[in-house]
Structure formats: C-alpha cells, structure tokens
Amino acid sequence: MGRTNEKHVHEVFQSISTKYDKMNGVISLNMHKQWRRDIMRQMSLPVHAQVLDVCCGTGDWTIAIANQLEGKGKVHGLDFSENMLQVGQKKSRR
C-alpha cells in the first residue's frame, strides 16, 4: 500500500471514529456482539495472560479481553487512529 493510501485510510478512520460502533452494529445486524462472545469463549485466555490487541479500533475486543482477565492479566490496545483510541478510552472508563 502506498503512502497516499495509508494516509487516506488513516483519515477515514479518524473521521468515522464516533460513528464506528453504530455503523458496525448496523452492518452486522448486531451479530458482531455474539461473534465476539463466541470467539472469547473459544480463546479461553488464562487470567494472567498479557495481551496486545493490535488495530483495536474503539476497544470492544480490548475491553472484552480485560473482562475475561478479571484484573489479573494485562491487555493493551494499539491503533493508528488516535480518534478511535479516544472513543475506546471513554468506553473503558465506563
């Protein structure tokens, strides 16, 4: 991917950050929540795991993993869109 494409993708995610979760729900007919629960069960992470969630977006997976670790492990979310991370940080405080 050329530098121009990378910049465009970054700009897109920066601009949709506050609408991303709602759009994800509409596009997947809210099935993404069930899919995440199913995959989380299959992953069965040990509670002391250390996890890096790359391209975490607004943090739904990061938060789900943190909940599964019950405060005994560590999870960090990483994303190239600062705006997506800000949305995820607000959600994680709730």
N, C-alpha and C positions, 0 to 999 in steps of 0.2 A: 504494500500500500504506500503510495507516495505521500509526501509531507502535506500536500494540499488536501488529500482525502482524510488524513489523520486530523487535520485542523477542522475540517467540515464535521467529522463525526464528533469531535470534542464539542464544537459549537452546538450541534443538535442536542447532545445530552445535557449540556449546560442550560439550554433553553427549555427543555421539557421536564426538568427535574421536579417541579412542583406538581406536574400533571401525570408523571410517570406511573405512580401506583394506581391511580384511577384508570389510566389507559390500559395497564396490564390486566386489571380486573375485567374491563370491557372486552379486550381482545381474547382473553382466555375463558370468558364466561365465568369468571371467578374460580375456575378449576385449578389455577396456579396454587391456591392455598392447600387444596387436597393433595396435589402433586408434591408440594414441599413436605407435608406431613408424612406422606408415604415414603419419600426418599430419606427423611430424617430417621424414620423407624429402621429402614434398611441399613443406614450408615452405622447405627449403634456405636457412637463415639464413646470412648472411655471418659469418665467425668474429669480426669486430669489431663485431657488432651490439650495440645497447643495448636491452634488452627489459624491459618491465614486465608481469608476469603478475598480472592483476587477478583476484581471487577464487581465489587459488592453492590454497586448502584445505591439504592436507597436503604440498603441494610436489612432487608427481610430475612435473608438466609443467615446473615451475621447474628441477628437477634435470636433467630430460632436455634442456632448453634449454641449461643451463650446460654439460653434457657436450658438446653439439654445438658450443658456442662455444670449446671447448678452452682455456679460461682466457684467451682474448684479448679477449673481449667482456664485457659485464656483463648480469646478469639479477637483477631484484629481484622478490620475491613479496610480494603485498599481499592481506590478507584481513581481514575484520571479526571473525573468531573468533580470539582470542588462543590458545585451546587448539589449534586446527587448526595455527596457525603454530608452536607449540611442538613438535608432532609432526613437522612439516616440518623444523624446525631440527635435531632429533635425527637424522632421516633424512639430511639433507645433510652432517652430520658424518661419517657412515659413508662 
